[in-house]
Amino acid sequence: MSKYLTEIVDILHRIETEESENIAKASRMVADVIRRDGLIFVFGCGHSHLPGLDAFYRAGGLANVSPMLDADLMLSDGAVKSGRMEKTSGIAAEIFRRYKPSSEDMLFVVSVSGKNAVTVELADIARKQGIGCVGISSSSYFGKGGKLHECVDIAIDCKVPYGDACIQMGNIKMGALSTAASCFILNSCLIKGSATALCEGTIPPVYWSGNIDGGKEHNALLE
């Protein structure tokens, strides 16, 4: 437990110190979308869709966050299938058509490897449509098939090691870092962007917990 904790803390500190400039740029984009009353889309395949769910309809989270979900690419509808589908070219265009992002919006694309066809193609489509796009992937895959960082306006390195797992046990490794790292990056961008928007005169649409006094009523207005 202590070793895993150390690995998680270390990677979060690396992100804080080494990616602060890119996170600041992404946060500026978030602030501008809040000011325009646009949507902040979040997309990922497999486990990389979890940061989008974590930020969606969440106490203390922005109401204008919208995960782009496709059952074929999520673990809940067949994990092995999703692993195959994420490598299939042509799916991204249909996902983009379904959610209809506009130039008022922005998109976070999460993929540790940055290799899979759906994530790379979705980022490329969004950028060509003039939609601000932030990619979260790991530099450990650069030169090993990772392409997402080349297809976005802002690339944030999540620092996850090649293969994701970090605890060596004989010939095997356990302890993935990607979810903690990606959620930290995404939420940091959303928080910092909201703080910037507030300083510039726009109140960010933030949900309260539905289990505190007034929370249900507050959230109903945002919904």
C-alpha positions in Angstrom: 0.0 0.0 0.0 2.7 2.5 0.9 4.7 1.8 -2.3 1.5 2.3 -4.4 0.8 5.5 -2.6 4.3 6.7 -3.2 3.9 6.0 -7.0 0.6 7.8 -7.1 1.9 10.9 -5.2 5.1 11.0 -7.3 3.2 11.0 -10.6 0.8 13.7 -9.4 3.8 15.9 -8.3 5.4 15.4 -11.7 2.3 16.5 -13.4 2.1 19.6 -11.2 5.6 20.6 -11.7 6.2 19.6 -15.4 2.8 20.2 -17.0 1.7 23.4 -15.2 2.1 25.5 -18.4 0.0 23.1 -20.5 -2.6 22.8 -17.8 -2.8 26.6 -17.6 -3.4 26.8 -21.3 -6.2 24.2 -21.1 -7.7 26.0 -18.1 -7.8 29.2 -20.2 -9.8 27.3 -22.8 -12.1 26.0 -20.1 -12.7 29.5 -18.8 -13.5 30.8 -22.3 -16.1 27.9 -22.8 -17.7 28.8 -19.5 -17.9 32.4 -20.6 -19.5 31.4 -23.9 -21.9 29.0 -22.1 -20.6 26.2 -24.2 -20.1 22.5 -23.4 -16.9 20.7 -22.2 -16.9 17.3 -23.8 -14.7 14.5 -22.5 -13.9 11.3 -24.4 -12.0 8.2 -23.8 -12.2 4.4 -24.6 -12.1 1.6 -22.1 -10.8 2.8 -18.7 -10.0 6.2 -20.3 -13.7 7.0 -20.3 -13.7 7.1 -16.4 -12.3 10.6 -16.1 -15.3 11.9 -18.1 -17.7 10.1 -15.8 -15.9 11.3 -12.7 -16.4 14.9 -13.8 -20.0 14.5 -14.9 -23.1 15.5 -12.8 -20.8 15.6 -9.8 -21.1 17.6 -6.6 -18.5 20.3 -6.9 -18.3 19.8 -10.6 -19.2 21.8 -13.7 -22.7 21.4 -15.0 -21.6 21.9 -18.6 -19.3 18.9 -18.7 -20.6 16.2 -21.1 -18.9 12.8 -21.4 -19.1 11.4 -24.9 -20.1 7.8 -24.2 -20.5 5.0 -26.6 -21.5 1.6 -25.3 -19.3 -0.3 -27.7 -16.2 1.5 -26.3 -17.1 1.0 -22.6 -16.2 -1.9 -20.4 -19.8 -2.4 -19.2 -20.9 -3.7 -22.5 -18.0 -6.1 -23.1 -14.5 -5.4 -22.1 -12.8 -7.5 -24.8 -15.1 -6.0 -27.4 -14.3 -2.5 -26.4 -10.6 -3.2 -26.6 -11.1 -4.3 -30.2 -13.5 -1.5 -31.2 -11.3 1.3 -30.0 -8.8 0.3 -32.7 -11.4 0.4 -35.4 -11.2 3.3 -37.9 -14.4 5.2 -38.8 -16.2 5.0 -35.5 -15.1 8.5 -34.4 -17.1 10.3 -37.1 -20.3 8.7 -35.9 -19.6 9.7 -32.3 -18.9 13.2 -33.3 -22.1 13.3 -35.4 -24.1 12.1 -32.4 -22.9 14.6 -29.9 -22.6 17.5 -32.3 -19.9 19.7 -30.7 -19.7 23.2 -32.0 -17.1 26.0 -32.1 -18.6 27.2 -28.8 -17.5 24.0 -27.1 -14.2 22.2 -26.4 -13.1 18.6 -26.1 -10.8 16.7 -23.8 -9.6 13.4 -25.3 -8.0 10.9 -22.8 -5.9 8.0 -24.0 -2.8 6.9 -22.1 -1.2 5.3 -25.2 -2.6 7.9 -27.6 -2.5 5.0 -30.2 -6.1 3.9 -30.7 -7.9 4.9 -33.9 -11.1 6.2 -32.3 -9.4 8.7 -30.0 -6.9 9.9 -32.6 -9.5 10.3 -35.3 -12.0 12.1 -32.9 -9.3 14.6 -31.9 -8.4 15.2 -35.5 -12.1 15.7 -36.6 -12.7 18.1 -33.7 -9.6 20.2 -34.5 -10.5 20.4 -38.2 -14.0 21.6 -37.2 -12.4 24.5 -35.2 -13.2 22.9 -31.8 -10.5 23.5 -29.1 -9.1 20.1 -28.3 -6.9 19.0 -25.3 -5.2 15.6 -25.3 -4.2 13.7 -22.2 -1.7 11.0 -23.0 1.7 9.7 -21.9 5.0 10.5 -23.4 6.2 6.9 -22.6 4.3 6.0 -25.9 5.8 8.7 -28.0 7.7 7.0 -30.8 5.9 3.7 -30.0 2.7 4.4 -31.9 1.3 7.3 -29.7 -0.1 10.0 -32.0 -2.8 11.8 -30.0 -0.4 14.5 -28.9 0.1 15.4 -32.6 -3.6 15.8 -33.2 -4.7 18.3 -30.5 -4.3 22.0 -29.8 -2.9 21.3 -26.3 -1.1 18.1 -25.3 -0.8 17.2 -21.6 1.6 14.5 -20.6 0.1 12.3 -17.8 3.5 10.8 -17.1 2.1 7.2 -16.9 4.8 4.5 -17.4 4.7 2.3 -20.5 2.2 -0.4 -19.7 0.5 1.7 -17.0 1.2 -0.6 -14.0 3.9 0.4 -11.5 4.4 -2.3 -8.8 6.8 -5.0 -9.9 6.2 -8.5 -8.5 8.5 -11.0 -10.0 7.6 -11.2 -13.7 4.3 -9.3 -13.3 3.3 -5.7 -12.6 0.2 -4.4 -10.9 -1.1 -1.0 -9.8 -2.3 1.1 -12.7 -1.7 4.9 -12.5 -3.7 6.2 -15.5 -7.1 6.9 -13.9 -5.6 8.8 -10.9 -3.3 10.8 -13.2 -6.0 11.6 -15.9 -8.6 12.5 -13.3 -6.2 14.8 -11.6 -5.3 16.6 -14.8 -8.9 16.9 -15.9 -10.2 18.2 -12.6 -7.3 20.6 -12.2 -8.1 22.1 -15.6 -11.8 22.4 -14.7 -11.1 24.0 -11.3 -8.5 26.4 -12.5 -10.7 27.3 -15.6 -13.7 28.0 -13.3 -11.6 30.1 -11.0 -10.4 32.2 -14.0 -13.9 32.6 -15.3 -15.1 33.7 -11.8 -12.3 36.3 -11.6 -13.3 37.6 -15.0 -17.0 38.1 -14.0 -18.7 34.8 -15.0 -20.1 32.6 -12.3 -19.3 28.9 -13.3 -22.3 26.5 -13.2 -21.2 24.3 -10.4 -23.4 21.5 -8.9 -23.8 21.2 -5.2 -24.2 17.9 -3.4 -27.8 16.7 -3.6 -27.5 15.7 0.1 -27.0 19.1 1.6 -29.6 21.8 2.4 -30.6 23.6 -0.8 -28.6 21.3 -3.1 -31.5 19.7 -4.9 -33.1 23.1 -5.6 -29.8 24.6 -6.8 -29.0 21.7 -9.1 -32.5 21.8 -10.6 -31.8 25.3 -11.9 -28.6 24.1 -13.6 -30.3 21.0 -15.0 
